[in-house]
Amino acid sequence: MKTKIPLWINILHVVLILILSSQAFSFYFKPELVYPGINIDSIVNQLSIYELAGRTATMAIVSIVVLLSQNPRFFVVAFLMHFLRESQEMFIDPLNPLVNTPVPPIADFFVHVFIVTLELIALIILYKISKRLDEAPN
């Protein structure tokens, strides 16, 4: 593939993979690190946390495949996933300040705004790269 993914997008993608991987690991083995005070003795909580772990691990694995492919079309899908996930977390995380201790909810919100903005810019750039590929003669 002749089109290169910008370095900063690759770096951002690696950071997101590291975050997803650490979250998945924590959900599987130490959920109290992510959710202080969670009671995983309840079967309902166990099912919920393990389902979340599985989904997060899947996102991390798919993101690794995308990174290795260096295919802009795959990156578009991955960054759409990142953007949509983080956009929701931007509002959900500050509602639960205990989980985000010691970061105040407003700081957590603005950290998410920054990350979501980077993801959106990356998504737009990747989409433009993909469109150029589609328009290029074979």
N, C-alpha and C positions, 0 to 999 in steps of 0.2 A: 504494500500500500504506500503510495507516494505522499499522501497527506500526513503531516505530523501533528500530533496532539500537542498543544503548547505545554511547556514544562510545568508552569504553575498549575495547570489543570491536573496533570499527572500527580503533582505533589499533593494537591487538595484531595484528590481521589484516594491516595495512599493514606492520608490522615483520616479520611472517612472510613476506610477499610479498617484501620487500627481501632477507631472508636467502636465500629460495629463488632469487631472481633472481641474486644475487651468486654463489651456489653454482653455478647452471647456467652462468653466464658463465665462471666459473673452470674448471669441468669441460670446457667446450668449448675454451677458449683458453689457460688457464694451470693445468692440473691439479696442477702441483707446488706451487701456493699452498695447495691443500686437502690434498694428499697429498705432503708433502716426500719426495723420493727416489724417487718413482714413475718407473718406466721405461716410457715410452709408445712405445718402439721395438718392443715386442712387440705383435703383432696381437691377441692375447688381451687384453692390458691396454687397447689402443686400443678394442676393441669394448666392453669392460666400462665404461670411463670415458665413452664416448659414449652408451652405453645409459643410464647413470646421468644424464648431462647431459640427455638427451631426456626422461626421466621427471621430473627436477627442473624442467625448463623447462615441461613440461606442467602440473605442480602449480602453478607460479607463474602461468601463463596462466589456468588454471581459477580460481584464487584471485582474480585481477584481475576476471574476469567476475562472480564471486560478490560482490565488493566493490561493483562498479558496479550490480548488481541490487538490493542492499539487501533481498533476499528472505530472511527468517529460515529458511525451509526449505532454501535453498541453503547458507546459513551453517552449518546443522547438519551437512550433508555435508562441507563444507570443514573444519570444526573436528574432525569425526571423523577425517578424513584427517590433519590436523595432529597431533592427539592420538596416533593410532596410530604415525605416523612418528617423532615425538619420543620416545615411550615406548620405542621400540626403540633410538633413538640414545642414550638415557639410559644404556643398558647397554653399547652397542657402543663409543661414543667413549672412555670412560675406559679401555677395554682397550687402546687404542692411544695412549699418552701422547705419543709422538713427533709425531703429527699435531696434537695440541692444545697444543703448546708455545707459550708458556711457562706455560700453566695446568696446575696439578697435577690428576691424575685425580679426586681427591675433590672438588675445586672444580668441575670440569667436571660431575661427577655431580650436585652440588647445584644448579648453574645449570639443568641439565636438569629436575631435580625441580621447581624454581620455575616454569619455563616450562610443563611438563606440567600442573602444578596450575592455572595460569591458563587453559590450554586446556580443562581439564576443567570448571572453573567456567563458562567461556564456553559450552561445549557444553551444560551443564545449563540455563543461562539461555536459550540459543537454542532448546533443545528445548521448554522451557516456553512460550516465546513462540509457537512453531510450533503447539503443542497448543491454545493459546488461539485461534489463527487457525482451526484445524480445527473448534473448537467454536462459533465465532461464527456467528450466522445470516447468511446471504448477503443 
